[in-house]
Amino acid sequence: ALLASAASLQSGSVGSGDDVPMPELGTGTGRAPQQPAPKRRRMTWMDRLEQLKDFKAQNGHCNVKIRYKANPTLGKWCNNMREQYKIFCKKTKLEQEGDDAGAKRLPKCPMTAERIRLLEEVGFEWTTNREGGFDDAWNRRLAELKLYQQANGNCDVPHSHKENPQLAEWVHRQRCTYVSMQEREKTGETIAEQRLRVHLDGLAKKGKEAPPPPAAAAAAAASRNDLAKEKVAEETIRNRMDILEEIGFQFQVKRNTWMERLQQLKEYKAEHGDCNVPITYVTNSSFGRWVHTQRHQEKLRREQRNDGKKSSKSAMTDERFALLDAIGFSWEVRSTTKGGGASSSMGFTASTDVPPPPPAEYAEYIGNATTAEHEAVAAAAAAAAAAAEGGHLPEQEELPVAEQV
């Protein structure tokens, strides 16, 4: 290259298009040195605020999903603002109460009153939007539940809801989620740790071997390393439970006890004159099924006694039999015909068609019962005997019997 350069000087071709570039000293090549890449400017808080304003201009709200695909960092930033706001409020409250030590124990928080003002001016919400699109599927079910509530006066969607079985399943899952949330509050577990524990307990009940300890704890360890996701999940669950609680959702279903059903049966008899509740009773379908179940349980009990076998299949007890018999309960359903033709109506036969069980049958139960139970069964047996002799059943008040589910 040096010789070619000297030749070009002699020939007077300096500056022509055939010039050979001189190599950089010390490099050994003809390439120019690489320039360092310019440093990316770090996004400031005000930059994020401008991005949030742009998002609102396009979507009409500030509810950026944490997994916002167009700008994932903006979703995380919005979530961080809500977390910082909570810490700021707690710290301010402790300082106002004079608990400086408690305020110092809280983590450092960059949130300021000025930032809160700027965010609120944009329309930023400090809690999860309760009507918006954080989870469209969940909100659709919530809307369906509100419609059910308007039509029925409650949120107790039965599991056998034929009109919308998906809503019934969704309601059941919300109750399970609420129970799991309460358990985590007591144990301090994360969601992944709780799921792992439930999984291992299930394997143990089935007699299966649990995975090795390192593999078994892998999911839980991973969740601990990603506390941000855990916090977001917990916050979402809490917000959803709050929404349901506000509309009157019952997380713990109060099931009717056996004695409550008996009282309903007494009220039905007072109104209709009998205990023959149809299984498809429109006013209260579950009540109709309960009445049918009592006949079935008594049938099982008789079969067990005839076979001399003790089984837990029948929930009918001597006490329950006596209480039902005392109000004229119909234990069997018989077909009746008119004019020898096909069955045209259903007739009910009360237990007074056959001799009532003698008091001796209750001896074993009464001997082990409490005083209140003893009085209830004795009174019921006496009422049944009196009904058989006199051909009628006296009005019975609710007896002081222990509740049985």
Disulfide bonds with the S-S distance in Angstrom:
none
